[in-house]
Amino acid sequence: MRPLIGISCCVKAFGANAMPNHAASDHYIRVVLGPIGGVPVLIPAAGEAVVAELLPRLDGILLTGSRSNVQPLLYQGPPHLEGTPEDAERDATTLPLIRAALAAGVPLLAICRGFQELNVALGGTLDQRIQDLPGRMDHSTPVDQVLPKVRTGKAHAVRVAEDGTLARFWSGLDWSPAAVPVNSLHNQGVCRAAPRLLPEAWAPDGTVEAARVQGTDAFAFGVQWHPEYDWKTDALSRRLFEVFGAAAADRALRRENAAEAVQLPAVAAE
Ligand SMILES: N[C@@H](CCC(=O)NCCCC(=O)O)C(=O)O
């Protein structure tokens, strides 16, 4: 049985009359079907009650990137600059989803906005426009930029902790912890890391680029970059998804065994 991987959706207005749609990019569907080796299950941005129903049936959670941003009120931050996109319904779904997934030991991989959500869900705060802060780099992409290479190409290098979980995921591959090239499509980033979030990779300006969640044996990891865009050509991106997929497959097996164990007494009684 392939693991069921929940994918967080945004609420986006498009189509006839710009009606609201619950949507996730095709890249996330392809990466679940590809190196993760699972079956994609879209999680609508429909709030906590749906999370409670869905989570026990899932084997992994993939938190997606988005042009929208976590509402500042959720981390006691100053209001966004006018025109900064938010998605309150997504926040009302993903933050409880993250806390519940960690409590239940459901493997979780968080990408870009998902990584920022992970930090906020666990009590951290965000910088809203890294490019405006003194001494920091511009990690963003112009919104009118359509060249595919912006997503698949590399924008800067990150330094990776040599003794961390990311280094372990990548063991046996050809890479150097001093400089791993990544793409970059964000304005915001971790300001104060949540107490349970342990940073494991940094951009040259100190921006946290990857972190693991402490206090759980489950796979619980986030990256600020976008491995979903280049896993076909980048072995490090691909490996990240494969390790997550293996953790989800393990959970699927345990769920299946537990379901069989529950059924056994009933069979014996017949
Ligand atoms: N809006 C946040 C999060 C950035 C993010 O998740 N970007 C995804 C962009 C996807 C794409 O354009 O291909 C921020 O700005 O930090």
The ligand as an SDF file (V2000), in Angstrom:
LIG
                    3D

 16 15  0  0  0  0  0  0  0  0999 V2000
    5.0180   34.0610    0.6180 N   0  0  0  0  0  0  0  0  0  0  0  0
    6.0820   33.6070    1.4780 C   0  0  0  0  0  0  0  0  0  0  0  0
    6.4300   32.1670    1.1550 C   0  0  0  0  0  0  0  0  0  0  0  0
    7.1500   32.0340   -0.1380 C   0  0  0  0  0  0  0  0  0  0  0  0
    6.7480   30.8030   -0.9130 C   0  0  0  0  0  0  0  0  0  0  0  0
    6.2940   29.8140   -0.3900 O   0  0  0  0  0  0  0  0  0  0  0  0
    6.8750   30.9080   -2.2360 N   0  0  0  0  0  0  0  0  0  0  0  0
    6.3800   29.9570   -3.1390 C   0  0  0  0  0  0  0  0  0  0  0  0
    6.4410   30.5390   -4.4950 C   0  0  0  0  0  0  0  0  0  0  0  0
    6.0850   29.5190   -5.5220 C   0  0  0  0  0  0  0  0  0  0  0  0
    6.4780   30.0150   -6.9110 C   0  0  0  0  0  0  0  0  0  0  0  0
    6.4370   31.2150   -7.1570 O   0  0  0  0  0  0  0  0  0  0  0  0
    6.8170   29.1730   -7.7140 O   0  0  0  0  0  0  0  0  0  0  0  0
    7.2770   34.5180    1.3510 C   0  0  0  0  0  0  0  0  0  0  0  0
    7.2630   35.3990    0.5010 O   0  0  0  0  0  0  0  0  0  0  0  0
    8.2330   34.3360    2.0960 O   0  0  0  0  0  0  0  0  0  0  0  0
  1  2  1  0
  2  3  1  0
  2 14  1  0
  3  4  1  0
  4  5  1  0
  5  6  2  0
  5  7  1  0
  7  8  1  0
  8  9  1  0
  9 10  1  0
 10 11  1  0
 11 12  2  0
 11 13  1  0
 14 15  2  0
 14 16  1  0
M  END
$$$$
